[in-house]
Amino acid sequence: MSGYKILRLQGLTYPGAEDIAYKSNPKLGESPYRIQKEAILSQKIVYSEGFSNAMRALGNDAYEILFDCERLQKTWAKERNFQYKADKWQLEIVLGQINEICPDVLYFQDIFSLPVTVRKSIKELCPYIRLVIIQKGYPGETRDLSDADILLVSSPILFRRYLRQNPYLIYHSFDAEILNRLRQRGDLPQSQDYELVFAGSSRAPESRYWALKELAEKTKVEMWVYGDKDDRRGNNGRIIQEVNIENANKSGWGKLQHAARVFGKRLKWAINTVSRWGALGLLFELNNVRVRRRIRNRITKKNNDKSHLSLVSLKALYPERCHGPLFGVEYYQLLSQSKIVFNIHSEKADGTVDNMKMFEATGVGACLLTDSGNNIKDLFEPDTEIVTYSSVSEAADKAKYLLDNETERIKIADAGQRRTLTDHTMLRRCEQINEIIISRL
C-alpha cells in the first residue's frame, strides 16, 4: 500500500525551547494554529518538519504534532472549541488531534508524548491506526517497547539490545532544508569565524564533562553548553558536585553500607536483564559495562593525586569561552561558521557512534572532529570525510594540525558534507522507512 496517512508525535524536548520558538515573533501566539506550527517547525529547533516534507515527497499524507508546546496545542483546542481538563491538557489534546487526523500509521518520535498505558492501548482507542512505529535514538534506552509494530533504532547498541523485536537500524540524519533556511537568512555563504567549537550538553558528571574540561585546558575551544540545571548552587555557585575518587564513606560501617547498596542495585539489574533479555542479553550488557569503563578510562581526565574532584560549571571555569546554548537555526548557523566542530558521544554509546551532531556538523560544511567507534566506517570514512580521535590529547593535537593545514581541513569538510548530503539526509532515511511501512501495510 502506498499513499498512506502518517502522523508523527514529536516534542520540543529542551527546557525553554517553547520560549525560544516564540521569542522571534512576540505576536506569534495570537496567530492561527497552522501559522504557529509552521513558524515553529521552520525554526528547526529539534526534528523540524523535514520528516513530513520527505514523506509527502514520497507520496504520503504526513502530519506533525508538537505535543509539549502548550501555547500551540491550546490554540488548536481553542479554534475547535475542544474541551479538556486543565491538568490533562497534553494527553487530551493529543488524543483529540489523533482522532481528527485518523492516521494509518502513528509514529512516535517521542514515546513520552503519551502515557505508557495509553500508548500501549492506542490501537484499541483509535482502531483506524494500522501500524504503530516507535523510534529511539538514545543508546541508554531500556524501557519496554514491545507495543511497537515497527521499532526503529538509531544506535547499534539499541539494535542488539532489542534484537528480539526485530528492530531496524535507521541512523539519525540531516535535514537538507536547513541549508536553504540559512541561505534565506543570508547566513550562507559566509566566513568561518570560529576555529574549534563544541555545542551541546556537558552531561556532567559523565566523562563528556571531563573531556570538555581537558580540551579547554589544551586548546582555545569555544563552548555553547547547556546542562546547568544540574548545578546545585546555580550559575554563580560554581560547584556542581563533589566526586569522591576513592570512597566517600571512610568508616568500616559506611563502606559496608555502600557495598550492600551497590550489590543490591547490581543484583536487581541482573535479574531484570535476565527476565527481559535472557542469559545472552545479560552477557551482552555486562560486556557493555566493560567497554564503557574502558572508554571512560581513556577519555576522562585523571587526577590520581587527589581523592576528591569538584565538578565546577564550565561557564564558571571558562566564562569568556563558554556561552549559553543555541537551538534551531541559530545552532546550525554557529556550526556553519565553525572551522572544526568537536563531537563526543555519551557513555551509553559504548564504543559505537550514532549521535545527530555528526550529520549536523558535516551537513552545514564544518570539519567534524569526533570520537571513533567500531561502526564509524558505516557512516563516514575517517581522515577523508571526518577526523577521529581516541583521546582528548589526540583530539587537541589533530585540531591544531587541521587549523595549521587549511587546505586539508577544507578538503575533509567538503568531502564530509558531500557524504552527508548524499547518504545521510532526512529524505534518504524516509525512503528506508517508507519501504518498511509499505511492506507491513
Secondary structure per residue as TSV (DSSP state, phi and psi in degrees):
chain	resnum	aa	ss	phi	psi
A	1	M	-	360.0	131.3
A	2	S	-	-120.5	169.6
A	3	G	S	70.4	35.1
A	4	Y	-	-81.4	169.8
A	5	K	E	-105.9	123.8
A	6	I	E	-125.1	136.1
A	7	L	E	-121.8	125.4
A	8	R	E	-106.7	131.7
A	9	L	E	-100.4	115.0
A	10	Q	E	-133.4	163.5
A	11	G	-	-125.8	165.0
A	12	L	-	-74.6	-22.9
A	13	T	-	71.6	-60.0
A	14	Y	S	-79.1	142.6
A	15	P	T	-57.9	131.2
A	16	G	T	81.6	0.3
A	17	A	H	-64.4	-33.6
A	18	E	H	-64.4	-41.0
A	19	D	H	-63.5	-39.0
A	20	I	H	-61.7	-40.7
A	21	A	H	-62.3	-33.4
A	22	Y	H	-99.3	-7.1
A	23	K	H	-63.9	-41.6
A	24	S	T	-68.7	-20.5
A	25	N	-	-140.4	92.1
A	26	P	T	-58.6	-23.4
A	27	K	T	-93.7	3.4
A	28	L	G	-59.8	-36.9
A	29	G	G	-62.8	-15.5
A	30	E	G	-89.6	-8.1
A	31	S	S	-80.5	163.1
A	32	P	-	-60.2	158.3
A	33	Y	H	-52.9	-46.6
A	34	R	H	-60.3	-42.9
A	35	I	H	-66.8	-42.5
A	36	Q	H	-60.5	-47.2
A	37	K	H	-64.1	-43.6
A	38	E	H	-61.4	-40.8
A	39	A	H	-65.9	-42.1
A	40	I	H	-67.6	-45.8
A	41	L	H	-64.2	-34.4
A	42	S	H	-67.8	-17.1
A	43	Q	T	-80.2	-7.4
A	44	K	T	58.3	39.6
A	45	I	S	-65.6	-43.5
A	46	V	S	-127.5	-92.9
A	47	Y	S	-94.2	-11.6
A	48	S	T	59.6	-164.5
A	49	E	T	-99.9	13.1
A	50	G	H	-59.1	-35.7
A	51	F	H	-64.6	-52.2
A	52	S	H	-66.2	-36.9
A	53	N	H	-61.7	-42.8
A	54	A	H	-66.4	-41.9
A	55	M	H	-64.4	-37.2
A	56	R	H	-66.7	-38.8
A	57	A	H	-62.0	-25.7
A	58	L	T	-90.4	5.9
A	59	G	T	94.9	16.7
A	60	N	-	-109.1	163.4
A	61	D	E	-97.5	108.8
A	62	A	E	-119.5	143.1
A	63	Y	E	-135.7	156.0
A	64	E	E	-127.4	143.7
A	65	I	E	-127.3	126.7
A	66	L	E	-94.5	87.7
A	67	F	T	-65.5	-25.6
A	68	D	T	-104.1	7.7
A	69	C	-	-90.1	95.2
A	70	E	H	-60.6	-47.6
A	71	R	H	-61.4	-42.2
A	72	L	H	-65.1	-48.7
A	73	Q	H	-64.1	-40.0
A	74	K	H	-72.3	-24.8
A	75	T	H	-66.3	-41.9
A	76	W	H	-57.4	-46.6
A	77	A	H	-64.9	-41.1
A	78	K	H	-63.9	-41.6
A	79	E	H	-63.9	-26.9
A	80	R	T	-105.9	4.6
A	81	N	T	54.3	38.9
A	82	F	-	-82.9	124.9
A	83	Q	-	-91.3	138.4
A	84	Y	-	-150.0	156.8
A	85	K	-	-78.1	138.6
A	86	A	G	-57.1	-39.1
A	87	D	G	-85.5	-0.2
A	88	K	G	-130.4	27.0
A	89	W	H	-58.7	-40.3
A	90	Q	H	-65.3	-49.0
A	91	L	H	-64.5	-50.2
A	92	E	H	-69.6	-36.0
A	93	I	H	-68.9	-42.2
A	94	V	H	-60.3	-44.5
A	95	L	H	-63.2	-38.5
A	96	G	H	-62.1	-40.6
A	97	Q	H	-68.1	-40.6
A	98	I	H	-59.9	-44.3
A	99	N	H	-68.5	-26.5
A	100	E	H	-74.1	-40.0
A	101	I	H	-82.2	-34.8
A	102	C	-	52.3	62.9
A	103	P	-	-74.8	152.7
A	104	D	S	-75.4	-35.9
A	105	V	E	-125.1	126.6
A	106	L	E	-107.6	121.6
A	107	Y	E	-112.6	113.6
A	108	F	E	-90.0	95.8
A	109	Q	S	-70.5	-28.3
A	110	D	-	-134.8	115.0
A	111	I	G	-69.9	-13.9
A	112	F	G	-84.5	3.7
A	113	S	G	-68.2	-23.1
A	114	L	S	-135.8	147.1
A	115	P	-	-57.5	148.3
A	116	V	H	-58.2	-37.4
A	117	T	H	-66.9	-36.6
A	118	V	H	-71.0	-43.7
A	119	R	H	-58.3	-41.8
A	120	K	H	-73.0	-17.0
A	121	S	T	-112.2	15.1
A	122	I	H	-63.0	-32.9
A	123	K	H	-73.3	-22.8
A	124	E	H	-77.9	-40.3
A	125	L	H	-70.7	-32.8
A	126	C	S	-129.7	80.0
A	127	P	T	-65.0	-12.5
A	128	Y	T	-74.8	-15.7
A	129	I	-	-73.2	122.8
A	130	R	-	-97.7	-30.7
A	131	L	E	-137.0	138.7
A	132	V	E	-112.9	124.1
A	133	I	E	-112.7	133.3
A	134	I	E	-117.7	129.9
A	135	Q	E	-112.9	131.8
A	136	K	E	-132.5	135.1
A	137	G	-	-115.3	-34.2
A	138	Y	-	-70.1	121.2
A	139	P	T	-67.1	-10.8
A	140	G	T	-84.7	-0.1
A	141	E	-	-64.1	131.5
A	142	T	-	-133.9	4.4
A	143	R	S	-68.7	163.6
A	144	D	-	-74.7	118.0
A	145	L	-	-119.8	26.0
A	146	S	T	-69.7	-11.3
A	147	D	T	-77.9	-7.5
A	148	A	-	-74.8	130.6
A	149	D	S	-72.1	-35.5
A	150	I	E	-131.9	123.9
A	151	L	E	-109.1	119.9
A	152	L	E	-106.9	129.6
A	153	V	E	-125.6	146.4
A	154	S	S	-108.2	13.5
A	155	S	S	-135.0	134.1
A	156	P	H	-59.1	-30.7
A	157	I	H	-62.8	-46.0
A	158	L	H	-66.5	-35.7
A	159	F	H	-59.2	-44.2
A	160	R	H	-74.5	-37.2
A	161	R	H	-65.4	-37.6
A	162	Y	T	-104.6	27.8
A	163	L	G	-57.5	-31.9
A	164	R	G	-65.0	-18.7
A	165	Q	G	-94.7	7.3
A	166	N	-	52.0	57.2
A	167	P	-	-73.2	165.8
A	168	Y	E	-111.3	130.9
A	169	L	E	-87.3	104.3
A	170	I	-	-121.7	106.6
A	171	Y	-	-68.5	165.0
A	172	H	-	-61.3	176.0
A	173	S	-	-152.9	-177.2
A	174	F	B	-119.8	131.2
A	175	D	-	-83.8	104.7
A	176	A	T	-62.6	-17.7
A	177	E	H	-61.9	-21.7
A	178	I	H	-60.7	-37.2
A	179	L	H	-63.3	-41.7
A	180	N	H	-63.3	-39.3
A	181	R	H	-63.6	-41.7
A	182	L	H	-66.5	-37.7
A	183	R	H	-66.5	-39.8
A	184	Q	H	-61.9	-34.5
A	185	R	T	-79.6	-8.9
A	186	G	T	83.2	16.2
A	187	D	-	-88.2	-10.4
A	188	L	S	-131.3	141.2
A	189	P	S	-75.3	160.5
A	190	Q	-	-158.7	168.6
A	191	S	-	-78.2	153.8
A	192	Q	-	-92.8	99.5
A	193	D	-	-81.7	-20.7
A	194	Y	E	-109.7	140.5
A	195	E	E	-85.5	-57.5
A	196	L	E	-131.4	124.2
A	197	V	E	-132.8	142.4
A	198	F	E	-124.6	136.2
A	199	A	E	-137.8	118.7
A	200	G	E	155.5	-160.6
A	201	S	E	-85.6	139.3
A	202	S	-	-75.6	-20.8
A	203	R	-	53.3	32.0
A	204	A	T	-60.7	137.9
A	205	P	T	-98.6	26.6
A	206	E	S	-69.8	175.0
A	207	S	H	-62.8	-24.0
A	208	R	H	-61.5	-39.6
A	209	Y	H	-57.7	-47.9
A	210	W	H	-66.8	-35.3
A	211	A	H	-65.4	-42.6
A	212	L	H	-65.1	-39.2
A	213	K	H	-63.4	-44.2
A	214	E	H	-67.4	-41.0
A	215	L	H	-61.5	-39.5
A	216	A	H	-65.9	-29.1
A	217	E	H	-74.8	-30.9
A	218	K	H	-95.6	-18.3
A	219	T	S	-137.2	-178.4
A	220	K	-	-103.5	33.7
A	221	V	-	-54.9	139.5
A	222	E	E	-105.2	138.4
A	223	M	E	-124.7	133.7
A	224	W	E	-114.2	100.3
A	225	V	E	-122.2	155.0
A	226	Y	E	-131.3	168.9
A	227	G	-	122.3	6.8
A	228	D	G	-69.3	-7.8
A	229	K	G	-63.1	-18.1
A	230	D	G	-83.8	-7.7
A	231	D	-	-75.6	113.0
A	232	R	T	-63.1	-29.8
A	233	R	T	-110.0	11.1
A	234	G	-	82.6	177.4
A	235	N	T	-62.0	-28.6
A	236	N	T	-89.4	-11.7
A	237	G	T	-84.1	-17.3
A	238	R	-	73.1	-51.7
A	239	I	E	-78.7	123.8
A	240	I	E	-87.4	-48.1
A	241	Q	E	-164.9	147.2
A	242	E	E	-93.9	126.7
A	243	V	E	-110.7	126.5
A	244	N	E	-96.1	115.4
A	245	I	S	-69.5	-35.1
A	246	E	S	-95.9	-90.8
A	247	N	-	-152.6	122.9
A	248	A	S	-66.3	-27.0
A	249	N	-	-95.9	103.6
A	250	K	-	-83.0	-23.6
A	251	S	S	-74.6	156.4
A	252	G	H	-61.6	-41.8
A	253	W	H	-65.9	-39.6
A	254	G	H	-62.3	-42.3
A	255	K	H	-64.6	-39.6
A	256	L	H	-63.8	-43.8
A	257	Q	H	-62.1	-43.8
A	258	H	H	-62.3	-44.6
A	259	A	H	-62.8	-39.7
A	260	A	H	-64.0	-42.1
A	261	R	H	-63.7	-44.0
A	262	V	H	-63.5	-45.0
A	263	F	H	-61.6	-44.6
A	264	G	H	-60.0	-43.7
A	265	K	H	-64.4	-42.0
A	266	R	H	-69.3	-37.2
A	267	L	H	-65.4	-44.1
A	268	K	H	-61.5	-42.6
A	269	W	H	-61.9	-43.1
A	270	A	H	-64.6	-42.5
A	271	I	H	-63.1	-46.1
A	272	N	H	-63.4	-39.0
A	273	T	H	-66.7	-44.0
A	274	V	H	-63.9	-42.5
A	275	S	H	-65.2	-31.3
A	276	R	H	-89.7	-44.1
A	277	W	H	-115.6	-6.9
A	278	G	H	84.9	178.4
A	279	A	H	-63.3	-37.6
A	280	L	H	-65.8	-36.0
A	281	G	H	-63.1	-39.2
A	282	L	H	-63.6	-43.1
A	283	L	H	-61.7	-40.2
A	284	F	H	-64.0	-44.2
A	285	E	H	-67.7	-37.2
A	286	L	H	-62.4	-38.2
A	287	N	H	-65.5	-36.2
A	288	N	H	-59.9	-42.9
A	289	V	H	-61.2	-43.5
A	290	R	H	-62.2	-44.9
A	291	V	H	-64.8	-41.4
A	292	R	H	-61.3	-42.1
A	293	R	H	-64.1	-38.0
A	294	R	H	-65.6	-41.9
A	295	I	H	-66.1	-42.3
A	296	R	H	-61.4	-41.5
A	297	N	H	-66.2	-29.4
A	298	R	H	-80.4	-37.5
A	299	I	H	-90.5	-39.0
A	300	T	S	-72.1	139.1
A	301	K	-	-70.3	133.5
A	302	K	-	-98.1	145.7
A	303	N	-	-137.8	68.0
A	304	N	T	-69.2	-14.4
A	305	D	T	-85.3	-0.9
A	306	K	-	-124.1	142.6
A	307	S	S	-87.8	-18.7
A	308	H	E	-131.1	145.8
A	309	L	E	-127.2	143.0
A	310	S	E	-99.7	124.4
A	311	L	E	-82.5	95.9
A	312	V	E	-92.2	138.8
A	313	S	-	-50.6	130.9
A	314	L	H	-59.8	-31.2
A	315	K	H	-66.5	-32.5
A	316	A	H	-76.4	-35.6
A	317	L	H	-72.9	-38.4
A	318	Y	-	-131.8	66.2
A	319	P	T	-60.5	-29.4
A	320	E	T	-84.6	-18.3
A	321	R	T	-115.7	3.8
A	322	C	E	-120.6	122.1
A	323	H	E	-121.2	170.1
A	324	G	-	-69.6	162.1
A	325	P	-	-69.4	153.0
A	326	L	-	-120.5	146.2
A	327	F	-	-134.7	160.0
A	328	G	H	64.3	-141.9
A	329	V	H	-59.6	-36.7
A	330	E	H	-62.3	-37.4
A	331	Y	H	-65.6	-46.0
A	332	Y	H	-67.7	-32.8
A	333	Q	H	-62.2	-42.6
A	334	L	H	-59.9	-47.9
A	335	L	H	-60.0	-40.8
A	336	S	H	-69.0	-21.5
A	337	Q	T	-90.6	4.2
A	338	S	E	-106.0	135.3
A	339	K	E	-71.1	-43.9
A	340	I	E	-131.5	133.1
A	341	V	E	-111.0	120.5
A	342	F	E	-84.6	134.4
A	343	N	E	-132.7	140.8
A	344	I	-	-144.8	132.6
A	345	H	-	-79.8	164.2
A	346	S	-	-72.3	162.9
A	347	E	G	-60.0	-29.0
A	348	K	G	-68.1	-15.8
A	349	A	G	-67.1	-23.0
A	350	D	T	50.4	54.7
A	351	G	T	81.3	12.4
A	352	T	-	-120.6	169.9
A	353	V	-	-123.2	143.0
A	354	D	-	-164.5	-3.5
A	355	N	-	-80.8	165.7
A	356	M	T	-69.2	-30.7
A	357	K	H	-60.9	-28.6
A	358	M	H	-58.1	-43.0
A	359	F	H	-81.6	-32.2
A	360	E	H	-66.7	-47.2
A	361	A	H	-66.3	-49.3
A	362	T	H	-66.6	-35.4
A	363	G	H	-60.5	-35.8
A	364	V	T	-92.9	0.5
A	365	G	T	99.9	11.7
A	366	A	-	-84.4	158.8
A	367	C	E	-84.2	120.9
A	368	L	E	-89.2	126.4
A	369	L	E	-114.5	105.7
A	370	T	E	-132.0	155.8
A	371	D	E	-66.8	148.3
A	372	S	-	-87.0	168.5
A	373	G	-	-155.8	163.6
A	374	N	T	-69.6	-10.2
A	375	N	T	-110.6	12.3
A	376	I	G	-58.8	-36.3
A	377	K	G	-73.2	-11.0
A	378	D	G	-73.1	-17.8
A	379	L	T	-115.4	-46.2
A	380	F	-	-143.0	157.8
A	381	E	-	-94.8	112.2
A	382	P	B	-59.2	143.2
A	383	D	T	68.3	-0.2
A	384	T	T	-118.1	-46.4
A	385	E	T	-110.2	-23.5
A	386	I	B	-146.2	174.1
A	387	V	E	-123.9	134.9
A	388	T	E	-115.1	161.1
A	389	Y	E	-141.6	158.4
A	390	S	S	-117.3	-3.5
A	391	S	S	-153.8	162.1
A	392	V	H	-65.9	-37.7
A	393	S	H	-60.5	-42.2
A	394	E	H	-65.2	-39.6
A	395	A	H	-61.1	-43.2
A	396	A	H	-63.1	-42.7
A	397	D	H	-64.5	-42.2
A	398	K	H	-70.5	-34.5
A	399	A	H	-61.7	-44.3
A	400	K	H	-61.9	-43.9
A	401	Y	H	-60.9	-45.3
A	402	L	H	-65.2	-36.8
A	403	L	H	-70.6	-30.4
A	404	D	H	-81.9	-16.2
A	405	N	-	-124.6	77.0
A	406	E	H	-60.3	-42.2
A	407	T	H	-59.9	-44.7
A	408	E	H	-68.1	-40.3
A	409	R	H	-61.2	-45.7
A	410	I	H	-65.0	-38.3
A	411	K	H	-61.2	-43.9
A	412	I	H	-66.7	-43.7
A	413	A	H	-61.1	-43.2
A	414	D	H	-64.2	-40.9
A	415	A	H	-66.6	-39.6
A	416	G	H	-64.1	-40.9
A	417	Q	H	-66.1	-42.1
A	418	R	H	-59.7	-41.4
A	419	R	H	-64.2	-43.9
A	420	T	H	-66.0	-44.6
A	421	L	H	-71.5	-14.5
A	422	T	H	-94.1	-45.6
A	423	D	H	-112.9	-17.9
A	424	H	S	-124.3	31.7
A	425	T	B	-86.3	163.7
A	426	M	H	-59.7	-38.3
A	427	L	H	-61.8	-42.5
A	428	R	H	-61.6	-43.5
A	429	R	H	-65.0	-40.7
A	430	C	H	-67.6	-30.0
A	431	E	H	-62.4	-40.9
A	432	Q	H	-64.8	-46.6
A	433	I	H	-64.3	-40.6
A	434	N	H	-60.0	-42.9
A	435	E	H	-62.7	-39.7
A	436	I	H	-64.2	-45.7
A	437	I	H	-61.7	-47.4
A	438	I	H	-58.9	-36.2
A	439	S	H	-70.7	-15.7
A	440	R	H	-107.9	-12.4
A	441	L	-	-82.1	360.0
